[in-house]
Amino acid sequence: GGGGGRVMKKARLVWTPELHMRFMNAVNHLGIKNAVPKTILQLMNVEGMTRENVASHLQKYRLYLKRLAGVPPNAPLPPDIMQRAQPYHYPGTPMGASGGMGGRGASGAFMPTMEQMHAGIPPDIGHFPLGRSGAGAGGSGGG
């Protein structure tokens, strides 16, 4: 007999890069102001995912946006948060014209990876193949 592990109802969801991209697609589709967990959950359409899973990820994403925008974590999300978080998308400089990675449909979509979100760095930084040599990445790593 093998009376092994009971299936726990509250299995901890692991956010894979693919799930994160679905989340980002949903948020970009809705716009950050309309992006609420319930709607994101419906758009993502992932089996086994709960509203709570989405809510906690959305909270992290909002904190990330605030960090990029220089807004205190406890402050409300300003209406122009996207402009503040990604100013290089908005002025229409020639540099921004060269499409980055991806490029299917979503023009100028703000799609940080999970690594970028956790590190609090803007999505553009990942475009350089050299990694983080040079570019003044200080030694003392935060936490």
Backbone bond lengths (Angstrom), bond angles and torsions (degrees), N, CA, C in turn:
res aa  C-N    CA-C-N  psi(-1)  N-CA   C-N-CA  omega(-1)  CA-C   N-CA-C  phi
1 G - - - 1.451 - - 1.504 110.10 -
2 G 1.297 116.09 152.64 1.455 119.43 179.08 1.508 110.92 -134.23
3 G 1.325 117.48 81.76 1.462 119.83 179.97 1.509 110.82 -83.53
4 G 1.296 116.41 66.05 1.468 121.47 -171.51 1.519 114.29 -74.99
5 G 1.315 115.35 -148.53 1.463 120.84 -172.90 1.509 112.09 -69.08
6 R 1.312 116.47 127.27 1.459 119.76 171.79 1.519 108.48 -68.53
7 V 1.296 116.87 145.67 1.461 119.60 177.99 1.526 108.41 -74.71
8 M 1.307 115.16 117.84 1.460 118.95 179.84 1.514 109.31 -77.37
9 K 1.323 115.67 137.60 1.456 118.96 178.42 1.528 110.15 -65.72
10 K 1.340 116.25 -43.72 1.467 119.16 -175.27 1.520 110.96 -91.26
11 A 1.310 116.68 57.66 1.454 119.07 175.88 1.521 108.60 -62.61
12 R 1.309 116.28 133.85 1.443 119.22 -178.89 1.516 109.32 -73.80
13 L 1.317 115.04 123.70 1.456 119.32 -178.98 1.521 109.92 -73.57
14 V 1.315 116.10 133.65 1.459 120.56 174.59 1.524 107.86 -99.34
15 W 1.315 116.17 120.86 1.462 120.21 178.82 1.527 108.66 -80.48
16 T 1.311 115.38 104.11 1.466 119.69 175.08 1.523 107.81 -81.67
17 P 1.342 116.84 161.86 1.473 118.93 176.31 1.533 112.01 -54.49
18 E 1.338 116.10 -34.43 1.465 118.92 -178.81 1.524 110.71 -68.49
19 L 1.337 116.63 -42.56 1.462 119.74 177.50 1.521 110.31 -63.99
20 H 1.322 115.08 -39.72 1.454 119.51 -179.89 1.528 110.36 -62.65
21 M 1.338 116.44 -39.89 1.464 119.73 179.01 1.531 111.05 -65.64
22 R 1.328 116.20 -37.27 1.469 118.89 176.09 1.519 109.92 -62.81
23 F 1.324 114.77 -41.74 1.458 120.29 178.53 1.527 109.97 -60.91
24 M 1.342 116.42 -47.11 1.461 120.38 -178.68 1.532 110.87 -63.35
25 N 1.326 116.08 -39.99 1.459 119.41 177.76 1.521 111.06 -60.04
26 A 1.335 115.67 -43.52 1.456 120.39 -179.92 1.528 110.80 -63.63
27 V 1.341 116.18 -45.65 1.461 120.58 -178.73 1.530 110.68 -63.84
28 N 1.337 116.00 -42.64 1.465 119.23 179.75 1.520 111.15 -66.65
29 H 1.315 116.05 -35.51 1.457 120.95 179.47 1.531 110.04 -65.08
30 L 1.331 115.74 -42.94 1.461 120.27 -176.87 1.514 112.38 -80.43
31 G 1.340 115.72 -29.18 1.457 119.18 -168.52 1.520 107.88 87.10
32 I 1.322 116.91 141.44 1.465 120.41 -172.66 1.526 111.75 -60.41
33 K 1.325 117.49 -29.03 1.468 119.17 -178.41 1.525 111.95 -70.98
34 N 1.323 116.82 -31.64 1.462 120.32 -177.86 1.522 112.74 -99.05
35 A 1.317 115.32 -1.43 1.462 118.69 -176.03 1.523 110.14 -78.93
36 V 1.317 116.12 99.79 1.464 121.07 175.68 1.522 107.55 -114.97
37 P 1.352 116.31 151.63 1.472 119.19 -174.59 1.525 114.15 -50.45
38 K 1.315 117.31 -43.29 1.465 119.56 -176.24 1.531 111.18 -60.46
39 T 1.317 116.26 -46.36 1.462 119.71 -178.52 1.525 111.67 -70.08
40 I 1.335 116.17 -41.00 1.464 119.89 177.75 1.527 109.25 -59.23
41 L 1.332 115.91 -43.70 1.460 121.56 -179.89 1.528 110.51 -57.92
42 Q 1.337 116.08 -43.83 1.464 120.17 179.86 1.526 111.28 -64.87
43 L 1.341 116.04 -42.45 1.457 119.50 -179.15 1.528 111.73 -68.04
44 M 1.330 116.26 -38.87 1.458 119.13 -178.27 1.513 110.91 -68.07
45 N 1.336 115.77 -39.40 1.457 120.65 175.25 1.529 111.26 56.22
46 V 1.326 116.45 52.78 1.457 121.52 -179.58 1.520 109.00 -108.70
47 E 1.331 115.56 125.69 1.460 120.02 -177.86 1.524 110.46 -65.72
48 G 1.321 116.04 134.22 1.454 120.53 176.55 1.512 114.86 86.31
49 M 1.323 117.37 -8.29 1.456 119.60 179.27 1.521 109.40 -83.42
50 T 1.317 116.57 141.18 1.457 120.46 -178.72 1.522 110.71 -110.13
51 R 1.329 113.75 166.99 1.451 119.96 176.54 1.525 110.24 -60.47
52 E 1.342 115.55 -35.45 1.464 119.37 -179.29 1.519 111.13 -64.95
53 N 1.341 116.12 -40.28 1.464 119.94 177.06 1.516 110.45 -56.04
54 V 1.336 114.50 -48.84 1.455 120.13 -177.39 1.528 110.44 -66.73
55 A 1.335 115.95 -40.82 1.462 119.92 -177.09 1.523 111.30 -61.16
56 S 1.323 117.10 -42.17 1.460 118.50 -177.80 1.528 110.74 -70.88
57 H 1.335 116.76 -34.65 1.460 119.84 177.98 1.534 110.08 -68.47
58 L 1.316 115.70 -40.64 1.460 120.37 178.65 1.523 110.66 -62.65
59 Q 1.321 115.78 -38.43 1.461 119.76 178.79 1.532 110.40 -62.21
60 K 1.333 116.03 -43.14 1.460 120.15 178.38 1.525 110.30 -63.06
61 Y 1.320 115.53 -41.73 1.460 119.94 -178.93 1.531 111.25 -64.02
62 R 1.333 115.84 -41.39 1.460 119.37 178.45 1.523 111.88 -64.28
63 L 1.330 115.30 -39.55 1.458 119.13 176.84 1.522 110.69 -62.76
64 Y 1.326 115.28 -38.66 1.461 120.83 178.27 1.535 110.51 -62.73
65 L 1.335 115.96 -45.53 1.458 119.75 178.06 1.528 111.20 -59.52
66 K 1.324 116.06 -43.97 1.461 119.91 -179.82 1.520 110.74 -62.55
67 R 1.316 114.84 -40.26 1.460 119.01 179.87 1.523 110.75 -61.78
68 L 1.331 116.34 -44.83 1.462 119.86 178.60 1.519 110.92 -65.05
69 A 1.328 116.28 -33.78 1.458 120.30 -174.50 1.524 112.08 -86.49
70 G 1.329 116.63 -7.06 1.449 119.49 -177.92 1.514 113.29 74.61
71 V 1.331 116.33 29.44 1.460 121.62 179.67 1.527 107.52 -102.33
72 P 1.341 118.47 136.83 1.473 119.58 178.39 1.525 111.08 -59.48
73 P 1.340 117.39 145.14 1.469 120.43 -176.66 1.523 113.45 -58.11
74 N 1.340 116.93 -31.64 1.463 119.04 -176.89 1.524 112.59 -88.31
75 A 1.335 117.08 -4.71 1.457 119.87 178.69 1.525 110.01 -78.03
76 P 1.326 117.62 152.49 1.470 119.11 175.85 1.522 110.79 -67.33
77 L 1.310 115.78 157.19 1.457 121.11 179.55 1.524 108.95 -68.75
78 P 1.340 118.15 117.90 1.475 119.01 179.46 1.530 110.76 -66.98
79 P 1.330 116.88 152.52 1.475 119.56 -178.32 1.524 112.66 -62.28
80 D 1.323 117.15 -26.39 1.466 119.21 -179.03 1.528 111.08 -101.92
81 I 1.337 115.70 30.13 1.465 119.42 -175.63 1.519 112.23 -56.76
82 M 1.322 118.25 -38.21 1.461 119.33 -177.32 1.526 111.21 -67.54
83 Q 1.343 116.60 -39.69 1.456 118.90 177.10 1.517 110.76 -63.21
84 R 1.334 115.71 -38.32 1.462 119.11 -178.63 1.521 111.70 -72.26
85 A 1.324 115.39 -37.94 1.454 119.26 -176.02 1.529 111.40 -74.68
86 Q 1.310 117.07 -28.35 1.472 120.45 -176.84 1.519 110.54 -135.57
87 P 1.318 117.51 62.23 1.465 119.63 -176.03 1.520 112.51 -58.96
88 Y 1.328 116.90 -27.76 1.466 119.72 -176.87 1.516 111.92 -70.56
89 H 1.343 117.57 -12.65 1.466 118.92 176.96 1.517 111.26 -83.50
90 Y 1.319 116.90 -21.80 1.455 118.49 -167.62 1.517 116.52 -98.03
91 P 1.349 119.80 -37.20 1.466 117.74 -176.58 1.522 113.71 -63.77
92 G 1.322 117.87 -16.22 1.460 119.99 179.42 1.510 111.76 73.02
93 T 1.313 117.78 35.79 1.458 121.43 177.87 1.523 109.53 -71.26
94 P 1.333 117.75 152.85 1.466 120.71 -179.67 1.525 112.34 -56.16
95 M 1.336 116.93 -32.08 1.459 119.76 -178.85 1.519 111.54 -59.20
96 G 1.331 115.54 -43.11 1.455 119.67 -176.92 1.518 112.97 -66.66
97 A 1.346 116.67 -14.23 1.455 119.83 -175.50 1.528 111.85 -70.35
98 S 1.332 116.77 -35.63 1.457 118.60 -179.20 1.516 109.50 -67.95
99 G 1.325 117.13 112.92 1.457 120.86 -175.24 1.524 110.56 -59.91
100 G 1.304 116.79 138.70 1.455 120.78 -177.10 1.514 111.86 -76.91
101 M 1.331 116.49 -125.83 1.462 120.51 178.18 1.537 107.06 -78.31
102 G 1.298 121.17 -152.61 1.457 122.57 171.92 1.511 117.29 29.10
103 G 1.312 117.10 -116.62 1.446 120.92 176.29 1.508 114.58 97.99
104 R 1.325 118.73 5.29 1.465 118.73 178.36 1.510 109.50 -79.85
105 G 1.324 117.67 109.13 1.456 120.66 174.90 1.514 112.07 73.47
106 A 1.322 116.61 -82.32 1.456 122.11 -170.48 1.517 112.34 -53.45
107 S 1.315 116.37 91.63 1.449 119.77 179.30 1.524 108.99 -80.59
108 G 1.313 115.94 127.44 1.451 119.72 178.14 1.511 114.14 65.90
109 A 1.330 117.70 20.11 1.456 119.02 177.51 1.514 109.16 -69.47
110 F 1.305 115.19 146.39 1.457 122.15 -177.90 1.519 107.07 -93.84
111 M 1.330 116.94 102.91 1.465 120.35 -172.17 1.524 112.23 -127.22
112 P 1.314 117.93 70.50 1.464 118.00 176.20 1.521 110.62 -67.76
113 T 1.322 116.16 146.56 1.459 119.37 173.65 1.528 109.02 -77.81
114 M 1.312 116.24 171.72 1.462 118.95 178.32 1.524 110.44 -63.95
115 E 1.334 117.02 -36.23 1.462 119.93 179.73 1.529 109.73 -62.02
116 Q 1.344 115.55 -44.40 1.458 119.60 179.88 1.522 111.14 -64.49
117 M 1.320 115.73 -38.98 1.445 120.09 -179.92 1.524 110.34 -63.53
118 H 1.337 116.37 -44.97 1.461 119.80 -179.45 1.518 111.54 -68.36
119 A 1.329 116.25 -33.75 1.462 119.33 -178.23 1.525 111.59 -83.29
120 G 1.334 116.20 -14.29 1.454 119.50 -179.62 1.518 113.07 72.87
121 I 1.337 117.06 28.85 1.462 119.92 179.38 1.518 110.03 -108.67
122 P 1.325 117.49 148.43 1.470 120.06 179.55 1.524 111.74 -65.79
123 P 1.322 117.50 152.60 1.465 121.46 -175.85 1.518 113.81 -58.44
124 D 1.314 118.71 -30.55 1.463 120.50 -174.12 1.516 114.06 -61.46
125 I 1.327 116.52 -30.35 1.450 120.55 -172.54 1.520 111.88 -58.62
126 G 1.328 116.80 -31.05 1.452 120.36 -177.45 1.518 115.19 -67.22
127 H 1.340 118.18 -9.63 1.461 120.05 -174.55 1.525 113.62 -72.31
128 F 1.325 117.87 -18.65 1.450 118.88 -175.23 1.519 110.41 -85.54
129 P 1.337 117.15 125.79 1.467 120.07 -176.14 1.527 112.75 -68.84
130 L 1.321 117.59 -18.61 1.457 120.05 -174.71 1.520 113.00 -76.08
131 G 1.317 117.48 3.54 1.462 118.12 -176.51 1.513 109.51 68.21
132 R 1.324 117.55 -139.92 1.449 117.93 -175.16 1.513 112.93 -110.79
133 S 1.308 118.50 31.25 1.453 119.78 173.11 1.513 108.54 -72.89
134 G 1.323 117.01 143.87 1.459 119.06 -175.11 1.514 110.69 71.84
135 A 1.285 118.46 -131.08 1.472 126.88 175.49 1.513 115.43 30.31
136 G 1.311 117.93 29.76 1.459 122.56 171.50 1.509 116.33 48.87
137 A 1.323 117.69 37.46 1.461 118.83 174.53 1.517 107.91 -77.84
138 G 1.318 117.30 104.36 1.467 121.39 -173.72 1.520 112.15 -60.50
139 G 1.321 115.69 158.72 1.458 119.77 -175.96 1.511 113.49 -69.89
140 S 1.333 117.57 -45.68 1.453 120.28 -171.70 1.518 110.53 -68.88
141 G 1.333 117.15 109.15 1.455 120.47 -179.61 1.515 111.01 -79.66
142 G 1.298 116.84 133.67 1.462 120.24 177.94 1.524 110.36 -77.04
143 G 1.369 115.79 -165.94 1.460 115.85 -178.15 1.489 110.55 -142.28
